[in-house]
Amino acid sequence: MDIKEYFARISYWGSHNKPDMRTMSDIFQHHIRAIPYENLSIHCGESIELDLEAIYNKIVRKKRGGWCLENNYLLSWVLKTLGYDITFLGGKVYVPEHGAYPDDINHLLLQVKLDGKSYVLDAGFGMVYQMWQPMELISGTDQPQTPGVFRFREESGTWYLEKVKRKHWILNPDTSTPEKVENEVCRPLYIFTLQPRDLEEFRGCNAHLQTAPDSPFVTKSICSLQTADGVWALVGWKLTEIKFNYRDNTDLVEIRILADEEIEKTLKEKFNITLDKKFVPSNKKGWSPF
């Protein structure tokens, strides 16, 4: 494992001699624009290993992406190598279909302590809800970023992350999102506490999320990548391009349904991914990136 090889993977050529906010934010933005959020291994018959060297080989050398456990574990190694104070935190991701959070942690995020302040860094959420910059851990304050306005709320030791939603200008409305989702004003993303977590605590959810029949990662194939002004997302056969804040607090959305023979080419051209095994797209519940 070589930090310079990681920097080449994300096309980062900036300074990294001092662990400061500017460096951390710059590396983070390069990471999310180079490394997709994806679960394609599950739909290629591959297992996802919670092992740092395996993740490094997959993401850095094979130029793949990963889900939260992979992206944030790799990013934690990078930042620790550069001298940052990193703590693992465990989150519970909001389930819109149920309007609730799960009982057990199923999301890995990072807490960074820097210059007397605490920040949350999460390179593993993807889609339109991916933060683009480190978020200061303060309650009740809007933190505007290019994808939208994020904010934390703290209640009795539990922290809530949510994002204020923009309107969508959909170029082909026949493939639009469900009305319930479209009419949301604010989307809860996940809850977490500041209890430090050990990586071993995530082995159960790592196994469950890639094998349970009702897991959203089993029922749908997902690949998303942040761009200079928005995001590309491939969910099943549905390819969505979103340009953030295209006009008047409105995101521009274009959706296209791909044929089977277009999938491999699209993964290469849009996400720079070439798979070793046969990929079988899935979207059993008609899920969208919104």
Buried (B, 14 or more C-beta within 10 A) or exposed (E): BEEEEBBEBBEBEEEBEEBBBEBBBBBBBBBBBBBBBBBBBBBBEBEBBBEBEEBBBBBBEEBBBBBBBBBBBBBBBBBEEBEBEBBBBBBBBBEBEEEEBBEEBBBBBBBBEBEEEBBBBBBBBBBBBBBBBBBBBEEEEEBEBBBBBBBBBBEEEEBBBBBBBBEBBBEEEEBBBEEEBBEBEEBBBBBBBEEEBEBEBBEEBBEBBBEEEEBBBBBBBBBBBBBEEBBBBBBBBBBBBBBBBBEEEBBBBBBBEBEEEBBBEBBEEBBBBEBEEEBEBBBEEEBBBB
